């Protein structure tokens, strides 16, 4: 199987699947995950930030929560860097504050992945999967909030969410 996908045993992560992936590959995927959060923020008007998917968080509070959760997850491994991630007010955070918080926390979490890998703590690939699943959950709530409030994203935007190979992270 490794020859079929161009990998060697030395390039593979430990475990049963032996998929060639480096920590740098994972961090690039993490950055693309962040691009999705930014794209959802970009399609929302300032008024949209107050929309809710029925009960629950507003779009603003969902995005602020992502930043806050990243800060919490970063603190054990990167205490100093985590303190740089802003504590956003879920009711008043501005678009600019959210954008800055997402970008800064993306980079701090990239460092957390590297440190966890170096120390052999919680498999960074499992941690990555957990984080992406958490953030995808909140993106789906944002999409639902937009849809039920008559602001359904167009098909071009929705299909673009799956085009990770076209996402740029710089």
Buried (B, 14 or more C-beta within 10 A) or exposed (E): EEEEEEBEEEEBBEEEEBBBBEBEEBBBBBBBBBBBBBBBBEBBEEEBBBBBBEEEBBBBBBBBBBBBBBBEBBBEBBEEBBEEBBEBEBEEBEBEBBBBBBBBBBBBBBBBBBBBBEEEEEBBBEBBEEBBEBBBEBBEBBBBBBEEBEBEBEEEBEEBBEEEEEBEEE
